[in-house]
Amino acid sequence: MIAWAMLEHLGYRGQVDRLKPSALDEVSIRRAFAAMTREVESGERDYAGYLEPLCRQYEDYHLGLNGTRAISLRLRTCPRRI
């Protein structure tokens, strides 16, 4: 999510591919680059995965602003005294 947020902030609209090495040794990194060239639309799938937590973040924010206040008012059992 962090990488996609940075790309959106910078206004990048080019192709994005994701490197998924299984380890950080040379052989694993070379295999990951070879697999990346075969996965044509990996960036689009990862973008869809980025949108899911982003939606949850927005929903948590709005629920936190509005829902908490509404719930606390609804669950209040006695009038507020000053």
Secondary structure by P-SEA (a helix, b strand, c coil): caaaaaaaaaccccbbbbbbbccccaaaaaaaaaaaaacccaaaaaaaaaaaaaaaaaaaaaaaacaaaaaaaaaccccccc
